[in-house]
Amino acid sequence: MTAAEKLYQLLQTLPESQINEVLHFAEFLQQKQLISPQQVIPSGTLTGLRGIAKRPAPAPSDGELQAEYTDYLSQKTSKPDRENSD
C-alpha cells in the first residue's frame, strides 16, 4: 500500500475539521516546494547574521535598558548640529 493510499484511508476516519488541517498543511508543503532559489534570502543578508549580537551576560532589566536609552538620547541631543554650524 502506498503512502497516498494510507493517507486516504486515514482521512476517511477523521472529522472534517481535522481533514481541513491536513489539507492546509499539504498546501503549505506544496508552496514550500515551489519557492524558487531566487526567492530564498541569501546567507549574507541581515537575516543571516541573526543571533551574533547576543550579550554573553544575562539580559538587562527594563530599568537598565531605559537608562541606557535615556543616556543615548541625551548624548544625541546634546551634540551640535553640524549642518547648521557652517
Phi, psi and omega in degrees: 000133181281166178298322179297321179292319177298317179297317179299317179296319179296318180298331179296337184265350185269151173289160184304322181297320179285328175297321177297322177296317179297318179299314180297321179294317179297321177295321177299314179298322179295315179296320179298324180288332184277351181294126180278159180300334180290335181277346179283136181288127180296152185292345181275358181279176183300327179295335176288344181264005184306130174093353183282343184264015180292140179282142179289337180270172176300156181300141180291156179285168178300320179297319178295318178296318180295318179295318180296318180292320178297317177299317180299315181294320181292325176291322183292320183278342181274346179284139179292148179281114184292330181293326184267356184277344181271000000 
